[in-house]
Amino acid sequence: MSVCVTPQKSVTVSFTPVKLHDSLYEDLQEKYNKEVEERKKLEAELKILQIKLMNQTPQPAPQNAMNHRDIARHQLSSSVFSWQQERTPSRASSSSHDASLKRNYASIQYPWEQEETPSKRGLRSDAGNRSFCDSNNPANDQLRSQNQELRSRVNELDLQIQVQEKELKVQLSKLQETQALLDKTRGELAEKDKTLTKSRDDLAQMTVQLQQSVDKVRTVR
């Protein structure tokens, strides 16, 4: 009686990595890069608008170092009158008269102090017109509006980038977990493949030994 043993076929296990997390991570990374580039462009436009707004804002006119009132007082204080030049014996008796004259001069209101000169009114009018034009300039209003819109857009992009960063961190954590599980599964499959190869070799050796035993039994008969 002969025993026929059929060797078992080797089992080949193929493992295909799941690329879902990889593609999702790449999409999020690309979207994040686009948001960052758009934010940089908006910040550059915002700087340009701020520079234009600063250039269009007129600088205040420089004020004169001394106005007419200061000039008049300076001339009055530096003038030399006749009673200051003459030193007569009657000077002591007329000291009260001099004091009253000085008080009168100090209390005098000059015409340029009572009424504004046309040049002063012109300067004040020009300053008022400039401030009025600045506040009612459509170009400045448009620049301010664009500036505000750009600031709002930059803030929105900041929030979107923060959300994208959080999502990227979550997806990256999941990807790392999946990669660790994949490496572990590959290691287990490699160990099982080694065990299967050893079992196949042992089976082949046992088959040879069994065939030899059968041949010996036939020879003895």
Secondary structure, 3 states (H helix, E strand, C coil): CCCCCCCCCCCCCCCCCCCHHHHHHHHHHHHHHHHHHHHHHHHHHHHHHHHHHHHHCCCCCCCCCCCHHHHHHHHHHHCCCHHHHCCCHHHCCCHHHHHHHHHHHHCCCCHHHHCCCHHHHHHHHHHHHHHHHHHCCHHHHHHHHHHHHHHHHHHHHHHHHHHHHHHHHHHHHHHHHHHHHHHHHHHHHHHHHHHHHHHHHHHHHHHHHHHHHHHHHHHHC
